[in-house]
Amino acid sequence: MNHPVEVASVRKDPDIIIIGGGPAGLHMIFQAGMHGMRSLLVDALPQAGGQLSALYPEKYIYDIPGIPQILAQDLVRQLQIQAEVFEPDYHWGEQVSRLEFRDDNWTVGTQTRQWQARAVVLAGGIGAFAPKKPRCTALEQFETRGEVLYHPQSVRDWQDRRVLIQGAGPQAVEAAIIAARHGACEVNLVHRKDAFEPAPGQTESFQNLRQSGRIRVHVPYTVSALQGEPALASAVLKGYGTADRQVETDLFLPLLGYGAALGPIKEWDLSLKQGGIPVQPDSMESPKPRLFVIGDLASYPGKNKLILTAFSEAAIAARQAFNYIYPGKRIPTAYSSNLGPLSLDITRPGE
Ligand SMILES: Cc1cc2nc3c(=O)[nH]c(=O)nc-3n(C[C@H](O)[C@H](O)[C@H](O)COP(=O)(O)OP(=O)(O)OC[C@H]3O[C@@H](n4cnc5c(N)ncnc54)[C@H](O)[C@@H]3O)c2cc1C
């Protein structure tokens, strides 16, 4: 018999606020949804996936049950597609700095806003990801003018501009290719050594654009100073064993990857020890009321920091959260196969 799941799409307020959009947080949305609970998810990264998208998007993962191999970034996409059925409210690119329990509710706050819910799931992994910043004079001055971007979003960002990119990873190479093909009037790519790592399928495009001079490569260099008054006009490239250079630019994209820091989580009085918060493994509860911790951040005897562990922990936390949020109500269903067809006829997030 099918029990149609009660998706809380008509309710405005979330039942659960999830801090962290890595695999643990993304699967938490699905597990909460299976119990008819609506989730709001906040992550410091501008996109979903946590470590998978920030540290190893192009690596294959081989230990997801039933999926012999999958690219990390494809697993993230599948998790989002699966969660989308339950209409999560996503807030990307926002770091949670405040977590307070008041009047029987949790308040979760960023620098600019706050939300309330009966339960919070902390899926913060190894901490909030932020772009690595280059050591470069006058960086902040041009950041505030919007002439330094860490997450270029659209072609409009570099249209008719002289773009300077620092980095060698897939993100930097891809940005150089897109800027060269779509509207930038000049593209300079800087790195300490000639060791660029295009994403699979982009090697030939990169080589062609480099050979034709559409992408001008500067190795071995690093960007040491930005100049211009008031607008960004040029950058000094410091050479390693070679003379410094100057290039004209009006947009600097330092694409050096991401670093993670536990940051505010350390201030929340959660007995954090060696990067882990102690929880009850049969409920994933922290000592604080209705505050659950799942994924890499959760600590208990025998803990295995793996994606599949995080998935199971999300299911355990969802059951317990339901009991607290809807005391006395029967848990809707244990098996997804009993739910009847969930509408999976949906477009991918971002399409
Ligand atoms: C190179 C590499 C390869 C790996 N390969 C495998 C593998 O093959 N199989 C496997 O099972 N595991 C693998 N892992 C481990 C796996 O990636 C982790 O176990 C998994 O990512 C943990 O998921 P999570 O959701 O708990 O945390 P994370 O993936 O770390 O996500 C946490 C998210 O929380 C956000 N966050 C933290 N604090 C805040 C805050 N205050 N405000 C807003 N957002 C915040 C972060 O920005 C981040 O996006 C690998 C890890 C690495 C580094």
The ligand as an SDF file (V2000), in Angstrom:
LIG
                    3D

 53 58  0  0  0  0  0  0  0  0999 V2000
   40.4800   13.8360   -1.2070 C   0  0  0  0  0  0  0  0  0  0  0  0
   39.3580   13.1490   -0.4660 C   0  0  0  0  0  0  0  0  0  0  0  0
   38.8250   11.9700   -0.9630 C   0  0  0  0  0  0  0  0  0  0  0  0
   37.7990   11.3190   -0.2680 C   0  0  0  0  0  0  0  0  0  0  0  0
   37.2920   10.1520   -0.7800 N   0  0  0  0  0  0  0  0  0  0  0  0
   36.2690    9.5260   -0.1370 C   0  0  0  0  0  0  0  0  0  0  0  0
   35.7280    8.3050   -0.6410 C   0  0  0  0  0  0  0  0  0  0  0  0
   36.1850    7.7740   -1.6650 O   0  0  0  0  0  0  0  0  0  0  0  0
   34.6920    7.7340    0.0520 N   0  0  0  0  0  0  0  0  0  0  0  0
   34.1710    8.2740    1.1980 C   0  0  0  0  0  0  0  0  0  0  0  0
   33.2230    7.7410    1.7550 O   0  0  0  0  0  0  0  0  0  0  0  0
   34.6880    9.4410    1.6910 N   0  0  0  0  0  0  0  0  0  0  0  0
   35.7080   10.0660    1.0640 C   0  0  0  0  0  0  0  0  0  0  0  0
   36.2280   11.2270    1.5840 N   0  0  0  0  0  0  0  0  0  0  0  0
   35.6470   11.7520    2.8390 C   0  0  0  0  0  0  0  0  0  0  0  0
   34.3190   12.4460    2.5470 C   0  0  0  0  0  0  0  0  0  0  0  0
   34.5010   13.4700    1.5730 O   0  0  0  0  0  0  0  0  0  0  0  0
   33.7570   13.0340    3.8450 C   0  0  0  0  0  0  0  0  0  0  0  0
   33.5350   11.9750    4.7470 O   0  0  0  0  0  0  0  0  0  0  0  0
   32.4460   13.7630    3.5600 C   0  0  0  0  0  0  0  0  0  0  0  0
   32.6490   14.8560    2.7000 O   0  0  0  0  0  0  0  0  0  0  0  0
   31.8230   14.2620    4.8800 C   0  0  0  0  0  0  0  0  0  0  0  0
   30.6470   14.9160    4.5580 O   0  0  0  0  0  0  0  0  0  0  0  0
   30.0160   16.0510    5.4820 P   0  0  0  0  0  0  0  0  0  0  0  0
   28.7620   16.4700    4.7890 O   0  0  0  0  0  0  0  0  0  0  0  0
   29.9700   15.5630    6.8750 O   0  0  0  0  0  0  0  0  0  0  0  0
   31.0880   17.2360    5.5000 O   0  0  0  0  0  0  0  0  0  0  0  0
   31.7140   18.1510    4.3600 P   0  0  0  0  0  0  0  0  0  0  0  0
   31.7630   17.4400    3.0660 O   0  0  0  0  0  0  0  0  0  0  0  0
   33.0010   18.6350    4.9340 O   0  0  0  0  0  0  0  0  0  0  0  0
   30.6920   19.3630    4.2190 O   0  0  0  0  0  0  0  0  0  0  0  0
   30.5130   20.2510    5.2960 C   0  0  0  0  0  0  0  0  0  0  0  0
   29.9470   21.5540    4.7790 C   0  0  0  0  0  0  0  0  0  0  0  0
   29.5960   22.3800    5.8980 O   0  0  0  0  0  0  0  0  0  0  0  0
   29.8720   23.7280    5.5850 C   0  0  0  0  0  0  0  0  0  0  0  0
   30.0320   24.4880    6.8310 N   0  0  0  0  0  0  0  0  0  0  0  0
   30.8050   24.2060    7.9080 C   0  0  0  0  0  0  0  0  0  0  0  0
   30.6560   25.1380    8.8540 N   0  0  0  0  0  0  0  0  0  0  0  0
   29.7610   26.0430    8.3730 C   0  0  0  0  0  0  0  0  0  0  0  0
   29.2070   27.2510    8.8880 C   0  0  0  0  0  0  0  0  0  0  0  0
   29.5300   27.7310   10.0940 N   0  0  0  0  0  0  0  0  0  0  0  0
   28.3420   27.9350    8.0960 N   0  0  0  0  0  0  0  0  0  0  0  0
   27.9980   27.4750    6.8620 C   0  0  0  0  0  0  0  0  0  0  0  0
   28.5030   26.3460    6.3350 N   0  0  0  0  0  0  0  0  0  0  0  0
   29.3730   25.6380    7.0820 C   0  0  0  0  0  0  0  0  0  0  0  0
   31.1670   23.6610    4.7680 C   0  0  0  0  0  0  0  0  0  0  0  0
   31.3480   24.8250    3.9650 O   0  0  0  0  0  0  0  0  0  0  0  0
   30.9420   22.3790    3.9510 C   0  0  0  0  0  0  0  0  0  0  0  0
   30.4050   22.6490    2.6690 O   0  0  0  0  0  0  0  0  0  0  0  0
   37.2690   11.8810    0.9290 C   0  0  0  0  0  0  0  0  0  0  0  0
   37.7820   13.0840    1.4160 C   0  0  0  0  0  0  0  0  0  0  0  0
   38.8250   13.7170    0.7390 C   0  0  0  0  0  0  0  0  0  0  0  0
   39.3790   15.0130    1.2810 C   0  0  0  0  0  0  0  0  0  0  0  0
  1  2  1  0
  2  3  1  0
  2 52  2  0
  3  4  2  0
  4  5  1  0
  4 50  1  0
  5  6  2  0
  6  7  1  0
  6 13  1  0
  7  8  2  0
  7  9  1  0
  9 10  1  0
 10 11  2  0
 10 12  1  0
 12 13  2  0
 13 14  1  0
 14 15  1  0
 14 50  1  0
 15 16  1  0
 16 17  1  0
 16 18  1  0
 18 19  1  0
 18 20  1  0
 20 21  1  0
 20 22  1  0
 22 23  1  0
 23 24  1  0
 24 25  2  0
 24 26  1  0
 24 27  1  0
 27 28  1  0
 28 29  2  0
 28 30  1  0
 28 31  1  0
 31 32  1  0
 32 33  1  0
 33 34  1  0
 33 48  1  0
 34 35  1  0
 35 36  1  0
 35 46  1  0
 36 37  1  0
 36 45  1  0
 37 38  2  0
 38 39  1  0
 39 40  1  0
 39 45  2  0
 40 41  1  0
 40 42  2  0
 42 43  1  0
 43 44  2  0
 44 45  1  0
 46 47  1  0
 46 48  1  0
 48 49  1  0
 50 51  2  0
 51 52  1  0
 52 53  1  0
M  END
$$$$
